[in-house]
Amino acid sequence: EVHLLESGGGLVQPGESLRLSCAASGFIFSSYAMSWVRQAPGKGLEWVSGISGSGGTTYYADSVKGRFTISRDTSKNTVYLQMNSLRAEDTAVYYCAKARSTVVTSALNYWGQGTLVTVSS
Amino acid sequence: DIQMTQSPSSLSASVGDRVTITCRASQGISNYLAWYQQKPGKVPKVLIYAASTLQSGVPSRFSGSGSGTDFSLTISSLQPEDVATYYCQKYNSVPLTFGGGTKVEIK
């Protein structure tokens, strides 16, 4: 059974950093791309970043490019999202999601429970 | 970037009604479209991918159609457990843009 468990969320001040983790199990981790999707309170879904199964290709939404970095550690079956220079508009629940294939341009067939990031002074 | 526009933004229908939600892409995306269901307070779940392929375990009352720029999600007979917000998402290229969502309620 596929399981995705996010951690690392919390309350931070504007300009600070946070690293989210997503521990994966139940599938061959290196064979599937992973993405982070966020949802601001009461709002819709926004794709944030994706990384290929090999880890060799990464993509970002314009809203986070240059501030966020996605990475993965196959030895730990974990994907990370390093978030720097956080802004109030980054406040959201961040979901980790598994792609249906090794490339980021795939539908997302499993989602974690999400971790809340709040950016406020 | 390609924009995804869903309509309506909300709807109210009776149990047993046929419900259709539409999603329009600002440029052609072939069939690289998925539909997700998010029940209140819950995690999104994929219903359909490749525009019309039903995800394993999803009830057959859900169906998807379309190609190019115009797509639709149909619930053939609305059930109380279908109360949710539904999102389309294009994945032919990054960014993997979602539509704004359609909130479905029971009348």
Interface residues (C-beta under 8 A of the other chain):
Chain A: S35 V37 G44 L45 E46 W47 G50 Y59 A61 D62 Y95 R100 V104 T105 S106 A107 L108 N109 W111 G112 Q113 G114
Chain B: D1 Y32 A34 Y36 Q38 V43 P44 K45 V46 Y49 A50 Q55 T85 Y87 Q89 Y91 N92 S93 V94 P95 L96 T97 F98 G99 G100 G101
